[in-house]
Amino acid sequence: MKVIIVKNYEEASQEAAKIFINQVKENPQSILGLATGSTPIRMYELLREDHEKNHTSYKDVKSYNLDEYFGLDASHPQSYHYFMYKNLFNGIDIKDENVHVPCGQGNIQENCDEYNKMLAENPVDIQLLGIGSNGHIGFNEPGTDFDSRTHYVDLKESTIQDNARLFFDGDVNAVPKQAISMGIQNIMEAKKVVLIACGKNKEDAVKGMIEGPVTPELPASVLQNHKDVTVIIDEAAAGLLEKKY
């Protein structure tokens, strides 16, 4: 696990953007695993700026998102499908048919099975992750089996509270209580993983992920077993780390 500690969120976003831009330049047919939430917003802005200025092309890239709320139409402003178009896809030249986000409506199990089939046929070259304050990656909450694949999730109260605060104007009742998420096994099958974590509220999760035991009670700790992980954290999120990185 390579750990990069930077001063702040801006520097973390720049480091992550460089990795993804280089990936696409080196392999124009890359398969990208993408994430939502507040963490990658600036990174996606930097990818859009680079595309406009330097013409890095995504026309042959495929993308697969980690997760989606269940019960929200793709056009809903809080759906992750909407988020991705607003924050990234509308500003680059990726083709609509190459964009994949789990379907949050219809038969939940069929949707999960279909997504797993697509991932098996399209191995992810580089997977972007954030980390929840309780150590979740994707919507894989504490206690999720490490061998899990795309599945239906009941969200923990802490995750609902976090998402209400960040995206739903504080209204916990507006936050869907279930989601579809890539499983931990899907994430571990990515050839490379890049995780960004910023802010003091992430320091406990970051400490457990990097220096704690590998346990399903802190899902991100499984990344210690991955062969190619880069963790980019700001000084606030690194506050509890004991080793020098």
PEFENKA-V765299 format. One record per helix or strand. SS is the DSSP state (2 for helix, 1 for strand). FROM is the first residue (numbers start at 0). LEN is the number of residues. Records with the same first field share a line. If there is no record, write none. Layout:
BEGIN
SS=FROM-LEN ; FROM-LEN
END
This chain:
BEGIN
1=1-5 ; 30-4 ; 61-4 ; 66-3 ; 98-2 ; 125-4 ; 136-1 ; 139-1 ; 150-4 ; 177-4 ; 191-6 ; 228-6
2=8-18 ; 40-14 ; 79-8 ; 88-3 ; 95-3 ; 107-14 ; 156-11 ; 171-3 ; 183-5 ; 199-12 ; 215-10
END
